[in-house]
Amino acid sequence: MTLFEPFEWQIGWRYTRARRGARKNRFISFISLISMLGITIGVAALIIVLSVMNGFQKEVRDRMLSVLSHIEIVDARGAMQDWTKTAQQAQRNPRVLAAAPYVSGQAMLVRDEVLRGALIRGIDPALEPQVADFGKELLGGRLSDLVPGGFNIVLGRELAFSLGLRLGDKVAVIAPQGTVTPAGVLPRMRQFTVSGVFESGHYEYDSTLAFIHLEDAAKLFRVDGVTGVRLKVDNIHEAPLIARQLAVQLETDKYVRDWSAQNRTWFAAVQTEKRMMFIILTLIIAVAAFNLVSTLVMTVTDKQSDIAILRTLGAAPRSIMKIFMIQGAIIGLVGTALGVSLGALIAFNVDIIVPAIERVIGLQFLPKDIYFINSLPSDPRLPDIATIGAVSVVMSLLATLYPSYSASRVKPAEALRYE
């Protein structure tokens, strides 16, 4: 005996679709259609929302990595004396694509009576574009304007705005390392010329980060060597794994950290938000599954005489149970398939659909003067879509158990007593 006998499939399918001249069947088909649409809408909504959340996460991550490095290597003893040796050792790993040195330190920027704290990063303009893309985000100036001894500086857009600076303006940079004099310790100060302004789209970096030449930074912070080496790898998602490989490969006094470790709190918050959104939106599918339970219960109540006749003809309780499980499974599978198709269609074409809606209603969802990201990003991922589809199918199948079991317990004599 096969799992599903032919007559069970035929009856289950007939209960799901409408038949001409059968008012009760049309009613059952109507409520089955409502259950199917509920599952379709729930699955599509979940796919679309998670795809948009993935899109925002990817957009923010890419903007962060335009100024951050995939992996950083620092010396546990302090300044790194021979950074080229460390870079060569790291690049022996085939996953490492490029390396560049940097000098980093905290400083105060002063313009007239305005004072702002900033993270000053000394870079090599020739090597930095190989490990970061922030040079593409320059609103003015060129990265090549950072020359040794030129004491030029490239500021984040928000930092320049808060200090009232434009290209060519002077700004005083005060380093925490002081100069000892007979009058006491005096802060070290140097005038820099604003040679560029960048905008990464991430407020934290646009308001606190500034770039100067590597040699100027070493003089400003009195660093004998460099602070560390920045690396670019072939796959940012595998940066933690590559960092662990480098930690074993490099000397024991080298400390290796990847981009996810530097922003662990932010990414943990995003993942928590995504999980909570998945749970909340899954409730839509759960409501549709409960609606499927009520649909099957109504079908069982309406078809008690049919069930009794089938029982008297020799159908086993297990066969009766299969009939209604098939009906519920058809509703769940078709609803899930339609939901996945609709959700994927919209998620993969958000960049076309949303602008069309904006033109029709005359409203922009993400105004350019408020949001740096002025288009709705979407990043549909196959694992998410597969998980949503699987959850929907499982919930639909579970919803069929109680009504199907109730149908299998119908007694023929009692069901036919008033027929």
NORFEN-V723654 format. One record per residue. N is the residue number from 1. SS is DSSP state (2 for helix, 1 for strand, 0 for the rest). D_CENTER is the distance of its C-alpha to the mean C-alpha in Angstrom with 2 decimals. Layout:
# NORFEN-V723654
N_SS_D_CENTER / N_SS_D_CENTER
This chain:
# NORFEN-V723654
1_0_48.06 / 2_0_44.62 / 3_0_41.66 / 4_0_41.84 / 5_0_45.30 / 6_2_45.83 / 7_2_47.34 / 8_2_44.45 / 9_2_41.99 / 10_2_44.36 / 11_2_44.85 / 12_2_41.17 / 13_2_40.30 / 14_2_43.26 / 15_2_42.16 / 16_2_38.73 / 17_0_40.07 / 18_0_42.77 / 19_0_46.38 / 20_0_48.94 / 21_0_51.64 / 22_0_49.87 / 23_2_48.79 / 24_2_47.43 / 25_2_45.38 / 26_2_43.96 / 27_2_42.98 / 28_2_41.30 / 29_2_39.51 / 30_2_38.36 / 31_2_36.79 / 32_2_35.24 / 33_2_33.69 / 34_2_32.34 / 35_2_30.73 / 36_2_29.24 / 37_2_27.82 / 38_2_26.31 / 39_2_24.41 / 40_2_23.43 / 41_2_22.08 / 42_2_20.20 / 43_2_18.50 / 44_2_17.76 / 45_2_16.38 / 46_2_14.00 / 47_2_12.74 / 48_2_12.52 / 49_2_10.79 / 50_2_7.97 / 51_2_7.80 / 52_2_7.98 / 53_2_5.36 / 54_2_2.92 / 55_2_5.73 / 56_2_6.14 / 57_2_3.68 / 58_2_5.32 / 59_2_8.34 / 60_2_8.85 / 61_2_8.50 / 62_2_10.91 / 63_2_13.11 / 64_2_13.39 / 65_2_14.37 / 66_0_16.88 / 67_0_18.94 / 68_0_17.91 / 69_0_19.01 / 70_0_17.37 / 71_1_20.25 / 72_1_23.16 / 73_1_26.59 / 74_1_29.04 / 75_1_32.55 / 76_0_33.22 / 77_0_36.71 / 78_1_35.67 / 79_0_35.89 / 80_1_35.39 / 81_0_38.70 / 82_0_38.09 / 83_2_34.50 / 84_2_35.42 / 85_2_36.40 / 86_2_33.10 / 87_2_31.21 / 88_2_33.46 / 89_2_32.90 / 90_2_29.12 / 91_0_29.37 / 92_0_31.36 / 93_0_28.12 / 94_0_27.30 / 95_0_23.54 / 96_1_24.27 / 97_1_24.66 / 98_1_26.00 / 99_1_27.13 / 100_1_28.25 / 101_1_30.02 / 102_1_29.37 / 103_1_31.25 / 104_1_29.51 / 105_1_31.13 / 106_1_31.12 / 107_1_33.50 / 108_1_34.69 / 109_1_34.93 / 110_1_37.97 / 111_1_39.04 / 112_0_42.18 / 113_0_41.56 / 114_1_37.75 / 115_1_36.09 / 116_1_32.43 / 117_1_30.86 / 118_1_28.79 / 119_1_27.39 / 120_1_29.51 / 121_1_28.38 / 122_1_31.05 / 123_1_30.02 / 124_0_31.90 / 125_2_31.27 / 126_2_32.23 / 127_2_29.74 / 128_2_26.78 / 129_0_25.44 / 130_0_25.14 / 131_0_22.51 / 132_0_20.74 / 133_0_20.28 / 134_2_21.18 / 135_2_24.57 / 136_2_23.15 / 137_2_22.14 / 138_1_25.77 / 139_1_27.23 / 140_1_30.67 / 141_1_32.57 / 142_0_31.96 / 143_2_30.68 / 144_2_34.02 / 145_2_35.82 / 146_0_35.01 / 147_0_38.23 / 148_0_39.98 / 149_0_42.29 / 150_0_41.12 / 151_0_39.22 / 152_1_36.73 / 153_1_33.37 / 154_1_30.07 / 155_1_28.42 / 156_1_25.12 / 157_2_25.62 / 158_2_25.49 / 159_2_27.72 / 160_2_30.20 / 161_2_30.27 / 162_2_30.99 / 163_2_33.84 / 164_0_35.12 / 165_0_35.02 / 166_0_35.28 / 167_0_35.87 / 168_0_39.15 / 169_0_39.31 / 170_1_40.23 / 171_1_38.33 / 172_1_39.58 / 173_1_37.43 / 174_1_38.71 / 175_1_37.93 / 176_1_38.30 / 177_1_40.72 / 178_1_44.12 / 179_1_47.47 / 180_1_50.36 / 181_1_53.47 / 182_0_56.70 / 183_0_55.26 / 184_1_52.25 / 185_1_48.69 / 186_1_47.46 / 187_1_43.83 / 188_1_43.18 / 189_1_42.41 / 190_1_41.88 / 191_1_41.64 / 192_1_38.84 / 193_1_38.54 / 194_1_35.33 / 195_1_34.77 / 196_1_31.20 / 197_1_28.32 / 198_1_24.64 / 199_0_21.62 / 200_0_18.17 / 201_0_16.56 / 202_0_15.70 / 203_2_18.57 / 204_2_19.04 / 205_2_19.93 / 206_2_21.69 / 207_0_23.93 / 208_0_24.84 / 209_1_24.74 / 210_1_27.74 / 211_1_28.86 / 212_1_32.44 / 213_1_34.21 / 214_2_34.17 / 215_2_37.96 / 216_2_38.06 / 217_2_35.50 / 218_2_37.58 / 219_2_40.65 / 220_2_39.04 / 221_2_37.71 / 222_0_40.56 / 223_0_38.42 / 224_0_40.44 / 225_0_37.89 / 226_1_34.13 / 227_0_31.54 / 228_1_29.47 / 229_1_27.91 / 230_1_24.45 / 231_1_23.19 / 232_1_20.97 / 233_1_19.99 / 234_0_19.41 / 235_0_15.98 / 236_2_13.63 / 237_2_11.99 / 238_2_15.61 / 239_2_16.61 / 240_2_17.31 / 241_2_19.59 / 242_2_21.29 / 243_2_21.84 / 244_2_23.63 / 245_2_25.69 / 246_2_26.71 / 247_2_27.69 / 248_2_30.18 / 249_2_31.26 / 250_0_32.02 / 251_0_34.78 / 252_0_34.60 / 253_0_34.70 / 254_1_31.39 / 255_1_28.20 / 256_1_24.91 / 257_1_21.47 / 258_1_18.08 / 259_2_15.34 / 260_2_13.24 / 261_2_16.55 / 262_2_17.20 / 263_0_14.12 / 264_2_14.02 / 265_2_14.45 / 266_2_11.63 / 267_2_8.97 / 268_2_11.07 / 269_2_11.09 / 270_2_7.38 / 271_2_7.68 / 272_2_10.96 / 273_2_10.03 / 274_2_7.83 / 275_2_10.92 / 276_2_13.31 / 277_2_12.12 / 278_2_12.50 / 279_2_15.90 / 280_2_17.00 / 281_2_16.40 / 282_2_17.96 / 283_2_21.03 / 284_2_21.50 / 285_2_22.02 / 286_2_24.22 / 287_2_26.32 / 288_2_26.83 / 289_2_27.86 / 290_2_30.35 / 291_2_31.61 / 292_2_32.16 / 293_2_34.26 / 294_2_36.42 / 295_2_36.80 / 296_2_38.11 / 297_2_40.32 / 298_2_41.89 / 299_2_42.36 / 300_2_44.05 / 301_2_46.29 / 302_2_47.25 / 303_0_47.91 / 304_2_49.99 / 305_2_53.10 / 306_2_51.35 / 307_2_50.16 / 308_2_53.73 / 309_2_55.19 / 310_2_52.84 / 311_2_53.78 / 312_2_57.46 / 313_0_57.00 / 314_0_55.74 / 315_0_51.93 / 316_0_50.61 / 317_2_48.32 / 318_2_45.61 / 319_2_45.95 / 320_2_45.71 / 321_2_42.51 / 322_2_41.07 / 323_2_41.93 / 324_2_39.74 / 325_2_36.93 / 326_2_37.02 / 327_2_36.94 / 328_2_33.90 / 329_2_32.16 / 330_2_32.85 / 331_2_31.40 / 332_2_28.24 / 333_2_27.73 / 334_2_28.52 / 335_2_26.34 / 336_2_23.36 / 337_2_24.09 / 338_2_24.40 / 339_2_21.21 / 340_2_19.19 / 341_2_21.06 / 342_2_20.65 / 343_2_16.95 / 344_2_16.28 / 345_2_18.84 / 346_2_17.30 / 347_2_13.64 / 348_2_15.03 / 349_0_17.34 / 350_2_15.62 / 351_2_16.83 / 352_2_20.31 / 353_2_20.46 / 354_2_19.25 / 355_2_21.69 / 356_2_24.39 / 357_2_23.97 / 358_2_24.06 / 359_2_27.27 / 360_2_28.82 / 361_2_28.32 / 362_0_28.73 / 363_0_25.77 / 364_0_22.75 / 365_0_19.63 / 366_0_18.31 / 367_0_21.63 / 368_0_21.90 / 369_0_24.15 / 370_0_21.69 / 371_0_18.14 / 372_0_17.48 / 373_0_14.77 / 374_0_17.32 / 375_0_15.70 / 376_0_13.12 / 377_0_10.29 / 378_0_9.22 / 379_0_7.66 / 380_0_9.62 / 381_0_9.66 / 382_2_13.14 / 383_2_12.72 / 384_2_10.99 / 385_2_13.79 / 386_2_16.38 / 387_2_15.63 / 388_2_15.93 / 389_2_19.07 / 390_2_20.55 / 391_2_20.16 / 392_2_21.82 / 393_2_24.63 / 394_2_25.34 / 395_2_25.58 / 396_2_27.82 / 397_2_30.04 / 398_2_30.40 / 399_2_31.42 / 400_2_34.32 / 401_2_35.93 / 402_2_37.90 / 403_2_39.30 / 404_2_40.21 / 405_2_41.91 / 406_2_43.78 / 407_2_44.99 / 408_2_46.31 / 409_0_48.36 / 410_0_50.21 / 411_0_53.96 / 412_2_55.84 / 413_2_58.99 / 414_2_57.33 / 415_2_55.10 / 416_2_58.16 / 417_0_60.55 / 418_0_60.16 / 419_0_59.51
